[in-house]
Amino acid sequence: MESIIIVLAAIAFMILERFFPYNRGQKLFREGFWVDMIWYSIFQSYVVGMIIAAIIRWIDSTSDISRLHLVTAYPIWAQLIFFIVLHDFYVYCLHRLQHAWPLLWRTHEAHHATEEVDWLSGVRSHPLESIMYVTVEFAPIIILGAAPEVAIYKGAISAIWGMYIHSNLNMRMGKLQYIFNGPEMHRWHHASNDERAFGRNFGTKLAIWDWIFRTRFLPPNEKANKYGISEPFPAGYFQQVFYMFRSFKNSRS
């Protein structure tokens, strides 16, 4: 059921982008669309998913923490909110480190390499980055003894919210933007032609961390209009995966 909801959300974002675009003129099947859809969204998600499941099973089998059922007694809605907030905070911290440390940036640059940001852009993530992010998302859910439904609901929310914040959708959230992240802030995070936006807006679902730690950037009456990274980036999936292992010598990233 959650897969159907995610697919329907993707279709909805594709349609809404046509009618209410943030940046006009972006194509539906923009450059790199099929690489992102077939290789990142389908192939990599399947392979990385198996690796992450094995990692979590190993952690669970060697720790015995899940046997304590530390959060099991709480209602499912409370468990879900707890893990959304917890996950969003340490992803904010990890995301900042990726932009600060050259080695970690190598796991993140593929995500920023696309020059047209849309609902599908969020899936472009190096396998090592995906392993880091998804493991820290789901390992606590399993290890702390959450209900099985929590992982399902959390996964669906993460997928849909990832599409939302990257969507080419001209949506203003008003005062809600102080708490929740949306396209109007996250598209500035991907902006490549305005130094004011560099190293800003690291939040995923919640924007509150950027406001608390003063990393927000949301200028009134302005829009981000150029995306990508400063150096050429390979077009093919496997070239992108192995590109992170290039020498640091003479590299700007």
N, C-alpha and C positions, 0 to 999 in steps of 0.2 A: 504493500500500500504506500509506504514512504517513497518508493521509487517512482510510482505514478505521480505523487504530489510534486516531486522534484522535476519530473519531465514537464508537467503542466505549468510549473513556475517558470521553467526555461522558455516555454512557448509564450507565456504571458510577457516576460521581459523582452523577447524578440519583437513582439507586436508593439508594446509600449514604446520601445526605442524608435520605432518607425514614426510614431505620432508625437512623441514628446522628447526629442533628442536634446541632450546636453550640448554636444558638438554636432552641428548639422553637417551632412555630407558623408558621414561614416557609412560604409557599406555593410550590409548584413553578412556577406561572405567576404570579410576583409582578409588581408594578407595574413597567413598563418592560421586561419580559421580551422581548416581541416587537420592541421598538425595538432592544434589544441583539442579538437573534438575527438579524433580517432586515437592519437597516440597518448595524449595526457589524460583526457577524460575517461577513455575506455581501457586502453591497454595498460597504461601505467597505474591507474587506479586499481585494477585487478591484481597486478603483480605486487605492487607495494602493499596492497591490502593483505595479501597472504604473508608477506614478511612481517608486517606490523602485528598481525594476529599471532604469529609464532613468537615474537618478542614478548608480547603481553602474556601469553601462556607460560613462557619461561619465567618471567618475573613473578607471576602468580604462583607457580608451582614451587618456587624457591623462597617465597616470602611468608606464605601462610597468612598474610594480613587479611585477605578477603574472607577468611574463615571467621574473622571477628565481626563481620557485618556492621561496620562502624556507622554507616548511614542508612542501613536497611529499614530501620524503624520509622524514618521520616516519610511523609507523603511523597509520592512521585513528583508532584509539581515543585516541592521544596528541594528535592534532590536535583531536579533539572535546573532550577535557578542557581543553586549552589555551584554546580559544575560549569554552568555557562559563565558565571562571574569569575570563578577560580581560573578556568581555562583562559578567559579573555585577558586576565591580568598577566599570567606568565607568558602568554603569546605576545602581549605588548612588550614585555621586557626582552624576550628573545628577538623580536622584530627590530627593536632598537639596536641590539647587539649586532644583528646582521648588517645593519647600515653603518655601524661603527668599526667593525673588524673586517679587514680585507678577506681573510679566509672564510668567514661566515658569509660575507657578501657574495662569494662565489656560488654559494648554494641558493642565493636569492635573486641573482641578476637575471636569470631567465624569466622570472616573473615580471621584471620591469622592462624587458627588452621589446615587448610588443609596442608598436607605435600607434595603435588604435585600441583604446581600452573599451571593452564592452562586457556584457553579461558573462561571456565565456572566458574572459581573460584571467579570472581567478584560478582556473584549473592549471594554468601554466606554472608549474612548480617543479624544480629539480627533484629527482627521486630522493636524494638525501634530505632535502628540505621537507618533503612530504613525510618521510619516516620520522623526522624530529617532531614536526607539528602534530601529526595524527597520533603518534605514540603518547605524547604528553596530553593529548585530548582524551583518549580513551583508556589509557592505563589506570588513571585514578578512579574512573568509573567502575572498572572491574575490580581493582585491588581494594577499594573501600567498601565493596559489597553493595553497590547500587542495584536497583531493580533492572532487569534486562531491558525493559522499555526505555529506560533513560538513555542508553547508548543509541537506540533507534531514533528517538525524538531529537537527541542532541545532534546526531549525524545529519538528519534532515534539515534542522535549523541552520547548521553550519553551511551546508551546501546552498541553501536558498539565500542566506544572508551574504555568502560570498558572491553569488550572482548579483545580488542587489547592489552592494557597495561598488562593484566594478561596472555596473550597467551604465550605458550611455543614456541616462535618464535624467531629465531636468526636473528633479524633485527637491523642493525646499522643505525642510522639516521644522523650521522655526525653532522654538525653545527646546523641542525634543532633541535637537542636535547637541545640546549640552550633555546628554546622557547616551543617546544612541548614535552609532555611526551610519553614514549614508553616502551616496555618490558625491554630494556636494563637497564633502571633506576628503573622501578617499581619492577622488580624481586629482586633487591637488597633490596627494602623496606620490602619484605617478607622473606629475608634471616635470618636464625636463628643461624648460626654457625660462624658469623663474627661480633665481637663487633663494628667494624668500621662502619657498616651499620645500627646499632641500632639508631632509632630516626632520620632517614634520608629519603629523597625522598617522601615527603608528597603530591606532586602535583598529579592532576588527568589528566586533558587534557593538562594543561600547566605546563611545567617544570620551567618556568621563576621565579616562586615564590621561588623555592628551590635555584636557583642561586642568587636571590636578597637577601634572608634571610639566606644564607649560610647553608642550610640544605641538599645540594646535596651530593651524594656519587656515583661516577662513576669511579672506578679504571680502568686504561687501561689494556687490555690483561688479565683480570680476569673475572670470571663468578660466580654468586651465584649458589650454588649447593645443599643447604639443606634449607628446609622451615618448618614452623610450629611454635608451641609455646613450652615453657619449661615444661609444666605440662600436664598430660593426659587430653584429651577432649572427651566428649561423642560422640558416632557415630550417634545416632538417632536425627531426627529433633527436636522433642519436648523436648528431654533431653537437647539438645543444647540451646533451647530457655529458658528453666527454669534454666539452669546452672548458668546464670549470677546472680541469686538471692541467691546463696549460701553465707554462712558466710565469712566475710573477715578474720576471725581468722584462722591462720595457712595457709593462702593462699598466693601464691607468685605473684598473679596478682592484 
